[in-house]
Amino acid sequence: MSRFNTRAAKAQPTSRVTSTGRVLRTYEGGLGHEREARSELFLLAVSHFVSQRTFYESGDDRDDRFRTLVRELAVADPEWTAGLLGWLRGEGNLRSAAVVGAAEYVKARLDAGASDGPSNRRVVDSVLQRPDEPGELLAYWTSTYGRAVPKPVKRGIADALRRLYSGRALLKYDTASKGYRFGDILNLVHAAPDPAKPWQGDLFQYALDRRHNPDTAEPPASDRTLVAHRELMALPVGERRALVTSDGGAERLAAAGVTWEALAGWLQGPMDRAAWEAVIPSMGPMALTRNLRNFDEAGVSDEVAERVAARISDPAEVARSRQFPFRYLAAYQHAPSLRWSYPLERALGHSLAQVPALPGRTLVLVDRSGSMFYSRLSDRSELNRADAAAIFGTALALRAADADLVEFGTSSNRVPFDRGESVLRVLERFGDLGGTNTTEAVRRHYRKHDRVLIVTDEQYAHSRHGGPTDQIPAKIPVYTWNLAGYRTGHGPSGGGNRHTFGGLSDAAFRMVPLIEAARDADWPWAA
C-alpha cells in the first residue's frame, strides 16, 4: 500500500521570512523566535519610517538595527540587498528607508573593498525616484560620513538627475528651505545633461544661476513652464487675485507650475473658494485627498467637489498615486463631510485591490494592544499601527467567503460586520484593548477554521499555554502579518504551514493563495 505517493500528495510550500530555530523572548516576555538576517531586515525595512520611535524601540535604536543589517548583508548578499532597496523605493513606496539603505550599502562595500554583485552606482540610482531625493541622500551622507562623497555616490546621483530634473521639479523642490539646492547638487556631482534632452543643458545652467546669482538668473526660453512662472511672479500683488478668478486663470496657474502650497504665498492672502477652485485642476490625487477638509472650509462648490471625488476614487488614479490604504482612513477622519465618504470608501477599496477573496472559513485576528497605538506611522500621519491592522484585517474579513473578525489585546472580542458593508464603517467598531494576550485570543476564537491570519507587531505576553501559533493544528496554515519589524517573532516561520509577511500595503496578501496552491512565496521583487 502506498503511504506517500498518492494523488492527494503535494509539496509543502515555503515562504521567505524564516526563523533560525533559536528561541528568544519578545519584549512582553513571551517565548519568541529569532529570524535570520535577511528576514529580519525585510520585516524591519517594510515597516520602517526613519527616526520614528515605536513602543519598544527608540528611533535611534531602530535606525541602528536597520543600518547594521544593511551593512552586513550588502557584503554578504549584495544581490538580495540591492533588490530589496530598489523594491523598497518602488513598489514598497518607502522613501527614507531606501535612501538610508542605499548610502549604507555603498559605505559597507567600500569599507570591505567588495566589487561583486550590483554596482554601488546602480543601487544609488535605483532608490532616487523623486526630484528632492538626490538632496536627501547627499544630506544623509555628509551628515553621517563627512563632506568627502565617493565617486559611486556622485555617479549614481548624476544618473538620477538626468531622469528627474525638469522645470516643474525645479519650481516644486528647489526651495530656500533645503540644505542642498539643485545647483549645489549639480556642482557636487558634476552632472552632465542627457544628450537625448536638448533642453536639459539650459535647465541645469538656470538651476546653477538661480542658486549662485538669483538676482540676475533668467529662465531659459526653451522651458515654457519656467517662463510662464516668471511672468506670474512679476505680476503686481494687487492684480493676482483677479487673474485667479478670471476665465483661464486655472490654466495659467497650471501652465506656470504653481502648486497649491505656493499659491497662498503668491496671492499674499487667504486660500478662499476661488483660489482653491483655480488650483484644484492641477493638483494630484494625493494632494486632493489631503485637502478635503480645506475644500469644505473654503466652501468649494458641489460641482467642483464632484470632480474631486471622481478623481480621488478613480482606480487608475489610486494606482498611480501609490498611497498606502491608511491614508484614506486619515482623510476620512480628518474630513468627515458626507460628500467625501463614498469616494474615500471606493478609493480605499481600490488601494486594497490585492487582498484576496479566501475560500472556506477564515479567522482574522487584529492586534489592538497598547503597543500598536503608541507610535504614529509617520511624521505626517496621526494614524498608528492599530489603525493599519484594523484596515487590513477588515478588508480580509469582508472579502473572505466566511470569516470571523476578532480584535485582541488583554481581552478579545468579535467585531461584527455585514457582507458588503463599508470598511470605514466597520473600523469604527474597534477599540483599544490594553496588553497583548495573543495566545488566549487564538485559544478562545479558533474553531476548526481553514486558516488563521494575525495582523500584529508579534510582541505577545508570556502564556502558560505557549505561543500563539502553538494553539493551532500543524496542518492548518497560519499567516502572520507583521506591522512593526521587531527582531523576535511570536512563532516560527518559513514552512510547515507557518508564514510571516510584512509591510503597510496590501501586496503581501497576494502570497496567501499562492501558498495554498502549494507554490512557494518568493521575495516580492523576485516574484
N, C-alpha and C positions, 0 to 999 in steps of 0.2 A: 504493500500500500504506500502511495506517495504521500509524504508528510509536508513537503515544502514546495515541490514543483507542480502546483495546481493552477487552474485558470484564474483563481482569485488572488494568486500571489502577485505582489508588486513591490517595487523597490521603495525603501523607506527614504523619503525626501529629507534634505538638509537645508538649513539656512545659514547665512554667512556670519551672523553675530554668534560667536561661540564662546563657551566657557573653558577655562583651563583645567577644571577639576579641583582647584584649590578653594577651600571654604573660608570665607571671611565673615565679618559682621557688617550689617547695614548700619547706617547712622542711628537707627532706632533700636539697635541691639538684636535684630533678627539674624538668623543664620543665612548668610548670603553666598554668592558665587562670584569668584573673580573671573573677569573676561580677559581674553588675550588682547594684546596691544591694539591690533587693527580694529577689533570690535569696540574696545573702549573709546578709541579716537573717533570712530564713526558716530557712535551714540552721543558723545560729547559735542562733536562738531555740528551735528544737525539740530542741536538744541542750544547752541552757544551764541549769545549776544555779548560781545566782548565787553569786559569790565562790569557785567551785570552780576550782582550778588544773588545767590539763591539761599534758601532756608538753611542749608547745611554747609555751604562753601562761600567764602568771601570772593569778591570779584578777582582779587589778586591771586588767590589760591587756584581758582578755576582757570584763569589765564595761564598760570604757570604750568598746570597739568596739561593744558592744551598745547602749549609751546613745547614742552618736554616730549610729548608723544609725537608731535610732528617732526621734531628734530631727530628723534630716534628712528622713525620709520622712513624719513627722507633718505637716510643712508642704508637702512636695512632692506627697504622695499620701495624704491623710488617710483616704479611704475604704478603701484597701487596708490601711493600718496599723491602723485600728480593727478591721477584720475579722480580721487576724492576732491581735491582742491578745485579742479575745473568744474566738476559737477556741483560742488557746493555753491559756487557763484552763479552757475547756470540754473539748472532745474531746482537745486536746493534753495536758491534765492536768498542766500545769506552773504552779505557784503563784507562785514568787518572780519568775520572768522576766516573767510577766504583770503582776504588781503594780508592779514597777520600770518596765516599759514604759509602763503607763498614766500613772504620775507624770511620766515624761519626755515623753510625748505632750502632756500638759497644759502643762508648763513651756515646751516648744518653741513651742507655738501661742500661748500668752500672750505670750511674748517677741516673736514675729513679728507679733502683732496679727491672727492668722488667725481667720476666722469661718466659712469654708466647710467642708463635709463634716460628719461626725458630731460631735455636741457633746462637749465635754470632760466634761460631767456624765454623759452616756450611757456614754462609754468607761470612766470610773471605776467606775460601777455594774456594767458588764459583766464586770469581772475579779474582783469580790468575790463569791465563791461559798461561802465558809465563814465562820462567825461570828468567827473570830480575824483574818480578813484586813483588815477596816477598820482595826484597830490596827496591822497590819503596814504598810499604806500610809501611815498618819499618821506612824509612826515613821520610815519611809524619807524622807518629805517633809521632816519637821522636822530630821532629822539631816543632810540634804543641802542644804536651801534655807532653813532657819530656821523660826521659830515662826509666821510670818505665812502662814496657809494660805488660798489663794484660794477664792473662792466656788464655782467649779465643782467643786473637790475636796470641799468640805464638802457640797454638794448631792448629788453622786454617792454619797458615803458615807452620807448620810442616807437616800437611796433604798434602799441596800443594807441598812441597819439594820432597816428596816421588813420586809424579806424574811427576814432572817437571825436576828434576836434572838428567843429563846424562853427558857423556864425551863431546859430541858435545856442549851441553849447557854451560858447564864449559869453553870451548875454546872461545865461541862466547860472553858470557856475563860477565864472571868473570875477569874484567879488572881493571887496576890500577886507572882508572878514577872514579870508583864507590866508594861512601862513605861506603857502606856496601858490602863487598866481600862475596862470597859464604861461606867461612869459618867463617866469623863474624856472619852470619845468622844462620848457624848450631849451633854455640856456644850459641847464644842468645836464640834460641827456643828449644834447646836440642832435635833435630830431630833424631829419630832412623831410620835406613834403613828399607825399605819394605822387610818383610820376603820372599815375592814372587820374589824378585830380589836379588839373592845372590851376585851379583857384586856390589850392591849399597853401602855395607859397606866399601869396598876398595875405592870406588869413594869418599865417604864422608870423609874418612881419608885423601885422597890425597888433597881434597879441603882445609882441615884444615892445612895440611903440607905446601901447596904452599902459604897459607896466612901468616903463622907464621914462617916457615922455608924454604923460597923459594930456597935457595942455595942448600939444600940437598933433597928437595922433589923429589920423584921418582914416575912416573905414574904407576899405578897398571898393572901388566901383563895381568889381566883379561879384560882390556879395550884396544882393538886394535887401536881405534882411537887415544887415548892419547899416546900410544906407538909410533904409526906412526908419530904423530905430533912432539914428542920429537926428533925422528930421523931426521926429516926435519929441525928442529930448529938447530940441531947440524951440519948441512951441511955447509961447508965454503961458505962465501958470493960469492966468485968467481965462485963457481960451481952451484949456484942456478938457474941462467937463463938457463943454458944448460939442467938442469933437466926439467924445464918447457917446453922447446921446443922439448924435446925428445919424442919418442914413449912411451906412458904410463905415460907421465908427468901429464896429466889431471886426470888420475885415481889415481895417488899418492897424488895429491892435495886434491881430494875428500875424499880419504881414511883417510887423516890426518885432515880432518875438517877445511881446510884453506879457509876462506871466502875471497870474493873479497876485503873487507875493509882491511884485514890483509896482503894480497898478496904484495901490493906495499911496505909496511914496511919490509917484509921478503926479497924481492928482493933487497931492497935499491936502487931502480932505477925506471924508468918510467913504467907505465902500457901501454905497446905498444900492437900491434896487437897480438903477440904471447902470451903475458900474459893474455889478455882478452880471447883469444880463448881457453886457457888451463883451465880457471876458469869458463867460461860460462856454461859448462855442469853441474856443481854442484850448480849453482845459482837458487834461487827460482823465480817464476814469478813476484813477487813484485820487487825484486832486478833487474831483467831483464828490467822491464818496466821503472824503474828509471834511467837506464844507457844507454838508446838507443843512446843518443847524444854522450856519451863517446865511444860507439862502432863505430859510424861513424867517429869520430875524429881520432880514432886509426886505421881506415881502415880495420875493420873486414871484412872478405871475404863474398861474396854473399852466399856461401854455408852455412856458419855458421849463417849468418843473416836469412836465410830461416828457420833454425831450431829454432832460437829465435822467429821468427814471428809465427811459428806453436805453440810454447808453450804458448806465451802470449795471443794468440787468441783461445786456446783450451777451450771449455765450462767447462770441469771438472777442469782445472787449474784455470780458472777465479773464479769458485765457491769456490774452496779450498783456494784461496788466500784471499778471502773476502775483496777485495779492494772496496772502495767507487767508484761510477761511475766517479766522478770528477777527480780521479787520472789519468784516461785515457785521459781526456782533457788536464791535466797538461803535460803528456808525449807528446801528440800531439803538444802542443805549444812549448815545450822545444826541441823536436827533430823532426822538420817538414820534414825530409827526406821522399821522396815518397815511399821508401821501407817499411816504418813503417805505412803509412797512413791507408791502408786497414786492416792490423792486429789490429790496435788500434780501428778502427771503429767496427770491429767484436767483440773485447773484450768489448767495451762499450755496444754493444748490448746485449751481454751475461750478463753483470752486471746489466742490466735493464730488466731482464727476467720476473719480476713480474709486470711490467707495463701492464695493461690490454688493450685489444682492445675493446674500448667502442662503443656501437651501437648508432644510431641516431646522433643528432647534438650536438657538444660539444664546449663550449667557454673556451679556456685556456688563462688565464691572468698571465703574468710573470712580477714580480716586478723588475724593473731596475732603482730604485731610488738611490740617493746618499748613503743612509744608508746601502744598500745592497753591495755596493762596498767598504765600509770603512775598514772592518777588514778581514784579511785572515782567512781561515777556520782552519788552524793550524800553528804551528811554522814552519813546513816543507813545507808548501804549499804557492804558490804565488796566488792561486785562492781564490775567495771570494764567498759570498752568492749569489751574482748576477749571477756568473758562474753556481753555483749549480742549481739555479732556472731555468736558461735557458736550462740546460741539461734535467731536469725532464719535464719541460713544452714542450720542443721539442719532447721528446720521447712519451709523451702522445698524442700530436697532430699527429705525424706520424703514430701511431698505431690506432687512432680512425677512425671510419667509415667516419665521416665528421666533421672536426674540423676547427675552426678559432683560429689562434695563434696570441696573442697580447702582445706586450711589453708596459709597462706603467711606468710613473714617474709623472713629472709635466704635460706632454702630453702623448699621447698614439698612437701607430701605429700597423697596422697589419704586421706580419712577414711572408713573402711569403715562401712557400715550395711546393715541388712536391712529390707525392706519391712514396715511395721507395727511397727517397733522403737520403744522409748521414746526420746523426745527427750532425757530426762535421762540415759539410759544412753549415748547417742551422745556427749553433751557430755564425758563422762569420757575420750574418746579424743583430745581436742585438747591441744596443747602450747603452749609459749612459744618462738617461733622467731626472736627477735632483731630484726634490721633489717627494712627494708621494700623488698623487691625485687618489686614488683607486676608490672612488665613481664616479668620472667623467668618468673614463675608463670603468667602468661597464655600466653606463648610455649610453655611446657612442656606445658600441660594442655589448651589449646584444640584440639579435633579435630572441626571442622565441626559444632559444636553449633548448635542453632537460636537460642539466646540465651545471653548471659553476664550473671550478676548478681554484683556485687562489693560486699561489706559491709566498710567500711573507714573510716579517717579521711583517706584520699587523699594522705597525705604520703609519697610514694614517693621512693626514691633515684634519682639520675641513672643512665640506661642508654644505652649506645651505640645501642640499637635504638629509642629514642624512648619515648613514653608508653605506658601500659598499653592504652589503647583503640586505639592505632595498630596493634596486633598483630592486630586482628580485622577482617575484611572489612566495608566500609561498609554492605553490605546486611543484616548481622547486628545485631540490636538489643543494645545494652549498657546495663544498668541499674546505676548506682552508688547504693548506699545509704550516705549519709554519716552517721556517728555522732558527729562532733566539731564540725562547723561552722567549720572554718578558712577563711580568706579565699580561698585558692588551691585549685583542684580539679585532679585528675590528668588531666582530659580536658575537651573541650568538652561543652556540654550545651544542650538546648533543642529539638533537632530532628536530622534526619539520622541517626536510629537511635541517638542518644546522649542518655541521660536520667539525671537525678540527682534523688533523693528524700532525705528526711532524717527523723530522729526516732527515738524509742525505743519506739514502739508498732508494731503491725502495720498501721496504717492506710495507709501508703504503698503497700503491695504490691497493694492493690486497683486501682491505676492500671496495673499491668503488662498485665492482659488488655484493659483499655480501649484502651491504646496499640496493642496488637497487633491490635485490631479496627478500627484506623485512626481512633480517636477521640482528640481532644486531651485532655490531662490538665490540669485546672484546679487552682487553689489549693484546698486541702481544704475551706475554709469556703464556697467558691463552687460546689463540685462537686455 
